[in-house]
């Protein structure tokens, strides 16, 4: 079911956030869209704008273990048998605060099958001088350490340009080999050097098809991880050292042009099993991390 919608504005910039999943539905400046989103009352297509907590991407076989305890999650990707994109992207979030240029939502998650760790997570969207800043928070409500990862699923749009006419630049120095059938890791991360997956200096997107997890994202001189597609930049705090890039053949409303997902992640696919870059919070502890979208 559609959720409540919250619009924020600053100058010529506008964003629309929905209580369903706490997700980003629209972001535009002077009427030019800088994300591929969806219409009022519609369901997010292909994960558009979703918040991915307490894990981004996939858990292989929907099964993982912690401290010798086996956990069986709900299979939310039946075709591949995986648990995909966390526990909160289809649930109703509650409003915490809303003013002209910012909004904050939250949701508390109680233990469910496969996830025995209660937590609260927040997401804040704020329009500022560099564009749209998104701040995630996680608070451990339980009595034992909380393992988790955070991700987001925006489809940044290079204004009115065709993405295939744009250069894609990624701050990633590694990529994670994936089983093409199950889309879960088939081995450890490997350097992008000398491969067709090295986008550090930018490559034209035309002719490139991606559904890949990249790691080793290196911060720039301002201390931020920065990716770009044409004239739109997706930046993040260094803790978002992973990024998934997805170029689906079709996206509702796109017609003959493609959408491109650039998904900041704090950990890789199947991190609940590998442990790679998982964040752990002691009981009562909190964590925050930021990313954003900037029209260049």
C-alpha positions as CSV (number, residue, x, y, z in Angstrom):
1,X,0.0,0.0,0.0
2,X,1.2,3.6,-0.7
3,X,2.5,5.5,2.3
4,X,2.4,9.1,3.4
5,X,4.5,11.5,1.3
6,X,6.7,14.3,2.6
7,X,7.9,17.1,0.3
8,X,10.9,19.2,1.1
9,X,12.2,22.3,-0.8
10,X,15.2,24.7,-0.8
11,X,15.4,27.3,-3.5
12,X,14.8,25.5,-6.8
13,X,15.5,22.0,-5.3
14,X,12.7,19.6,-4.3
15,X,12.6,16.1,-2.9
16,X,9.8,13.8,-2.1
17,X,10.1,11.0,0.5
18,X,7.6,8.3,1.3
19,X,6.8,6.6,4.6
20,X,6.7,3.3,2.8
21,X,10.2,2.1,3.3
22,X,11.5,5.6,4.2
23,X,12.5,5.9,0.5
24,X,13.3,8.6,-1.9
25,X,10.6,9.0,-4.6
26,X,11.9,12.2,-6.4
27,X,14.7,14.7,-6.4
28,X,14.7,17.6,-8.9
29,X,16.3,21.0,-9.3
30,X,14.5,23.7,-11.4
31,X,12.2,21.0,-12.7
32,X,15.1,18.8,-13.9
33,X,15.1,15.3,-12.3
34,X,18.3,14.0,-10.8
35,X,16.9,10.6,-9.8
36,X,14.8,8.1,-11.8
37,X,11.9,7.8,-9.4
38,X,8.2,7.0,-9.6
39,X,4.8,8.6,-9.4
40,X,2.6,9.4,-6.4
41,X,0.9,6.3,-4.9
42,X,3.0,3.9,-7.1
43,X,5.2,1.1,-5.7
44,X,9.0,1.6,-6.1
45,X,10.1,-0.1,-9.3
46,X,13.3,-2.2,-9.1
47,X,14.0,-1.0,-5.6
48,X,14.1,2.7,-6.6
49,X,15.0,4.9,-3.7
50,X,14.9,2.1,-1.1
51,X,16.7,2.1,2.3
52,X,18.5,-1.2,2.8
53,X,18.9,-2.1,6.5
54,X,20.1,-4.3,8.3
55,X,21.8,-5.6,5.2
56,X,22.1,-4.4,1.6
57,X,22.0,-6.8,-1.3
58,X,21.6,-10.5,-0.9
59,X,22.1,-13.1,1.9
60,X,22.9,-16.4,0.1
61,X,20.3,-19.0,0.5
62,X,18.6,-16.7,3.1
63,X,20.7,-18.5,5.8
64,X,23.5,-17.1,7.9
65,X,25.2,-17.9,11.2
66,X,26.5,-15.8,14.1
67,X,28.4,-17.1,17.2
68,X,27.5,-20.6,16.2
69,X,23.8,-19.9,15.9
70,X,22.1,-20.6,12.6
71,X,19.5,-18.1,11.3
72,X,17.0,-18.7,8.5
73,X,15.6,-15.5,7.0
74,X,12.5,-15.2,4.9
75,X,13.3,-15.9,1.2
76,X,12.4,-12.6,-0.5
77,X,14.1,-13.4,-3.9
78,X,12.4,-16.8,-4.7
79,X,13.9,-17.2,-8.1
80,X,17.4,-17.3,-6.6
81,X,16.5,-18.5,-3.1
82,X,18.0,-15.5,-1.3
83,X,17.0,-12.9,1.3
84,X,17.3,-9.5,-0.4
85,X,17.8,-5.9,0.7
86,X,17.1,-6.1,4.5
87,X,13.9,-5.9,6.5
88,X,12.6,-2.3,6.2
89,X,12.1,-1.3,2.5
90,X,8.4,-2.4,2.4
91,X,7.4,-1.4,5.9
92,X,5.7,1.8,7.1
93,X,8.1,4.3,8.8
94,X,7.0,6.9,11.3
95,X,7.6,10.7,11.0
96,X,10.0,12.1,13.5
97,X,10.4,15.7,12.2
98,X,9.5,17.6,9.1
99,X,10.3,21.2,8.1
100,X,10.6,23.1,4.8
101,X,14.0,21.6,3.8
102,X,14.4,18.4,5.9
103,X,12.5,15.3,7.0
104,X,13.4,12.5,9.4
105,X,11.7,9.1,9.6
106,X,12.2,6.1,11.8
107,X,11.2,2.5,12.3
108,X,11.9,-0.1,15.1
109,X,12.4,-3.7,14.2
110,X,11.6,-6.4,16.6
111,X,13.1,-9.9,16.4
112,X,11.7,-11.9,13.5
113,X,12.6,-15.4,12.1
114,X,16.2,-15.3,11.0
115,X,16.8,-11.9,12.7
116,X,16.9,-12.1,16.6
117,X,18.4,-8.6,17.0
118,X,16.0,-5.7,17.8
119,X,17.0,-2.3,16.5
120,X,15.8,1.2,15.6
121,X,16.8,2.9,12.4
122,X,16.3,6.4,11.2
123,X,16.8,8.2,7.9
124,X,17.0,12.0,7.4
125,X,16.8,13.8,4.1
126,X,18.0,17.4,3.9
127,X,18.4,19.8,1.0
128,X,21.5,21.9,1.4
129,X,24.0,23.9,-0.7
130,X,25.4,20.7,-2.3
131,X,22.1,19.0,-3.1
132,X,20.4,16.2,-1.2
133,X,22.1,14.7,1.9
134,X,20.8,11.5,3.4
135,X,21.8,10.5,7.0
136,X,21.2,7.0,8.3
137,X,21.1,6.0,11.9
138,X,21.0,2.6,13.6
139,X,20.5,2.0,17.4
140,X,20.9,-1.3,19.1
141,X,17.8,-2.0,21.2
142,X,18.9,-5.5,22.2
143,X,21.0,-7.0,24.9
144,X,23.7,-8.5,22.7
145,X,25.9,-7.1,19.9
146,X,24.1,-6.1,16.7
147,X,25.8,-6.9,13.4
148,X,24.5,-5.0,10.4
149,X,25.1,-3.2,7.1
150,X,23.4,-0.2,5.5
151,X,22.8,0.5,1.9
152,X,20.6,2.7,-0.4
153,X,19.2,2.1,-3.9
154,X,19.0,5.4,-5.8
155,X,18.9,5.6,-9.6
156,X,20.8,8.9,-10.1
157,X,19.9,10.6,-13.3
158,X,22.2,12.9,-15.3
159,X,19.6,15.6,-15.7
160,X,18.0,15.5,-19.2
161,X,21.0,13.7,-20.8
162,X,20.8,10.1,-22.0
163,X,22.9,8.0,-19.6
164,X,24.5,6.2,-22.5
165,X,25.9,9.5,-23.6
166,X,27.5,10.0,-20.2
167,X,30.7,8.9,-18.5
168,X,30.5,6.7,-15.5
169,X,33.1,7.2,-12.8
170,X,33.5,5.0,-9.7
171,X,35.9,5.4,-6.8
172,X,36.2,1.6,-6.5
173,X,39.5,-0.3,-6.7
174,X,38.1,-3.8,-6.5
175,X,35.1,-5.8,-7.7
176,X,33.4,-8.9,-6.1
177,X,33.0,-11.9,-8.5
178,X,29.4,-13.1,-8.4
179,X,27.7,-16.3,-9.3
180,X,25.7,-15.2,-12.3
181,X,22.8,-17.5,-11.5
182,X,22.4,-16.7,-7.8
183,X,24.1,-13.2,-7.8
184,X,26.0,-14.0,-4.6
185,X,29.8,-13.9,-4.2
186,X,31.7,-16.7,-5.8
187,X,35.1,-15.6,-4.4
188,X,37.0,-12.7,-2.7
189,X,37.2,-9.2,-4.1
190,X,39.8,-8.8,-6.8
191,X,41.5,-5.6,-8.2
192,X,39.9,-3.8,-11.1
193,X,43.3,-3.0,-12.6
194,X,43.5,-4.1,-16.2
195,X,39.9,-5.2,-16.4
196,X,36.8,-3.9,-18.1
197,X,35.5,-3.0,-14.6
198,X,38.0,-0.2,-13.9
199,X,35.9,3.0,-13.9
200,X,38.3,5.1,-11.7
201,X,39.1,7.5,-14.4
202,X,35.7,7.4,-16.0
203,X,34.4,5.4,-19.0
204,X,31.5,6.0,-21.4
205,X,28.5,4.0,-20.3
206,X,27.3,3.1,-23.8
207,X,27.7,-0.6,-24.5
208,X,28.3,-1.4,-20.8
209,X,26.0,-3.7,-18.9
210,X,26.5,-3.9,-15.1
211,X,25.0,-5.7,-12.1
212,X,28.3,-5.7,-10.1
213,X,29.4,-5.1,-6.6
214,X,32.5,-2.9,-6.3
215,X,34.7,-2.4,-3.2
216,X,37.8,-0.6,-2.0
217,X,36.2,2.8,-2.6
218,X,38.8,5.4,-2.1
219,X,37.9,8.8,-0.5
220,X,38.8,12.0,-2.5
221,X,40.7,15.0,-1.2
222,X,37.6,16.1,0.8
223,X,37.4,12.8,2.6
224,X,34.4,11.5,0.7
225,X,33.8,8.5,-1.6
226,X,32.5,10.0,-4.9
227,X,30.9,8.3,-7.9
228,X,29.4,10.1,-10.9
229,X,27.3,9.7,-14.0
230,X,27.5,12.7,-16.3
231,X,26.6,15.8,-14.3
232,X,25.3,14.0,-11.2
233,X,27.5,12.9,-8.3
234,X,26.7,10.3,-5.6
235,X,29.0,10.9,-2.6
236,X,29.3,9.1,0.7
237,X,31.2,8.9,3.9
238,X,34.2,6.5,3.8
239,X,32.2,3.8,5.7
240,X,30.3,3.3,2.4
241,X,33.3,1.6,0.9
242,X,31.2,-0.6,-1.4
243,X,28.9,0.3,-4.3
244,X,26.5,-1.8,-6.4
245,X,26.0,-0.6,-9.9
246,X,23.0,-1.9,-11.9
247,X,22.0,-1.0,-15.4
248,X,18.6,-2.6,-16.1
249,X,17.4,-2.9,-19.7
250,X,14.1,-1.3,-18.8
251,X,12.8,1.0,-16.1
252,X,9.2,2.2,-16.0
253,X,8.8,5.5,-17.8
254,X,12.3,5.5,-19.3
255,X,11.3,4.5,-22.8
256,X,14.4,3.9,-24.9
257,X,16.9,5.2,-22.3
258,X,18.3,3.2,-19.4
259,X,18.3,3.9,-15.7
260,X,21.4,3.4,-13.7
261,X,21.5,2.4,-10.0
262,X,24.5,3.5,-8.0
263,X,24.0,2.0,-4.6
264,X,26.3,3.1,-1.7
265,X,26.8,0.2,0.7
266,X,28.8,-0.2,3.9
267,X,29.4,-3.9,3.2
268,X,29.3,-6.3,0.2
269,X,26.6,-8.8,-0.8
270,X,26.3,-11.7,1.7
271,X,28.3,-9.9,4.4
272,X,26.2,-11.6,7.1
273,X,28.0,-14.8,6.0
274,X,31.5,-13.5,5.1
275,X,31.6,-10.9,7.9
276,X,33.3,-8.5,5.5
277,X,32.9,-4.9,6.7
278,X,30.0,-5.7,8.9
279,X,29.4,-3.0,11.6
280,X,28.8,-4.2,15.1
281,X,27.1,-2.2,17.8
282,X,27.2,-3.0,21.5
283,X,23.9,-2.9,23.4
284,X,22.6,0.7,23.6
285,X,25.1,2.0,21.0
286,X,24.3,4.0,18.0
287,X,25.8,4.6,14.5
288,X,25.3,7.3,11.8
289,X,26.5,7.5,8.2
290,X,25.8,9.9,5.3
291,X,25.6,9.9,1.6
292,X,24.1,12.3,-0.9
293,X,23.3,13.3,-4.5
294,X,24.8,16.4,-6.0
295,X,24.1,17.9,-9.4
296,X,27.5,18.9,-10.5
